[in-house]
Amino acid sequence: MNESIGPKLPLQINKKNGFLVIDNYADEVKQNLRIILLTNPGERLFDRSFGVGLRNFLFENVSLPATRQTIKTTISSQIDKYLPIVRLNKVEVLTDQTIENLLYVSLEYSIPALNLNDQLTLTLE
């Protein structure tokens, strides 16, 4: 078994060993990306600028190119600042015109130090 890197979020109890843990860096990076995307700016007390706050965009008109560009720029700048080992290759921001207040965000990224390409997709309602 690999050495644990950190707790898997949300915290879950494994009756055998305590909390479930992440045991590889690729999963740790994916979890950290998810945290950056979902944390609202101002939510972290000691770093008020941390986080994209994707849920704040649920009631914005994401069909407008300017709004999508704001989301993409915010994501890119947050990842550059807080997770510089990640290189964003593609960011997609989509909505479903048939369902109000639904937001899809997809990141294609690489981690050069691990020679890894991966993808993270979030659906917010």
N, C-alpha and C positions, 0 to 999 in steps of 0.2 A: 504494500500500500504506500502511496506517495505521502509525503509530508503535507500537512494542511497549511494553506496559505491564509485563510481567513474564514469567517462564518458565512454561510450561504444565507442570503436574505430573500424573503422574510425569514426570520429565525424559525427553525423547526427543530423539535426535539427528537433525537434518535435515542430510543430507550437503551440501546446497547452502549453508546459512547458519549452521550450528551447531545450537543448541537450538531446539526449537519454542517459540514465544512466544504470549502472549495479546495480541490487538491491540484489544480493546474492553472497556469497563468492566463490561458485563453479564456477560461470561464470567469476568472477574476476581472479581467479587462471588460468582458461583456457586462458583468454585473455593475462595474463602475460606470460604464457608458449609460446604462439604464438609470442609475442614480443621478447622473448629471442631467439627463433629459427630463426626469420627472420631478426633481427638486425645484421648488419655487425660489426665485431670487429673494433674499432676505430671510429665508427659512433657517439657514445655518447662522447661528448667533455670532460666531467669530469670523465669518467670511460672508458678508451680506451680498456679495456679487456672485456667489456660487450658484449655478443652476440655470437651466433653460426655462423651466416652468411651462412645459408643453400644455398642461391642462388650461393655462391661462388663454390659450389660443382657440379653445373649443368653441367659443362664442364669437370669434372673429370671422370675417369673410375670407376664408382660406382659398376661395376660388380666385381671388385677386392675386396677380403675379407679385405685387409689392408685399403682400402679407406672407406669401410663400417664401419670398426672398429674405424677409426679415427673420423668419424661422430658421432658414438655412444658414444665414450669417451668424445668428446667435448660437446655433449648434456648433458651427465651425470654430467660432472664437472661444467658446467654453471648452471644447475638446483640446484646442491648441494650448489653452492656459492650464487646464487641470489634468489632462491626460496626454502629454506631448509624445508619448511612445506610439500613439495611434495616428495613422495617416488616413484621412477620409478620402475615399475614391469616388463616392457618389452619395448624394443625399436626395431623397424623394419625399415630398410632402404632398399628400393627396387627401381629398375628401370624397365622400359618397353623396352625390346630389340627391339621392332618394332618401337618405337618412340624415336628419338634422343633427348637428353637434357631434359628428364623428370625424376623427382625424387619424390618418395613417401616416406614420413616419418610418422610412426605411433607410438604414445606413449600410453602405458597403464600405468596409474599411480593411486596412492591413496593419499588421504589427511587424515591421521590418526586423526587429530584434529576435522575433520568434519565427520569422519566415512563414507568416500565417496570413491568410485572407479569410474574412468572415463577414457575416451579415447580421444585423439586428433589426427587427421589425416590431413596431409598437402600434397597437390600435387603441385609441382613447375614445371613450364615450362620455 
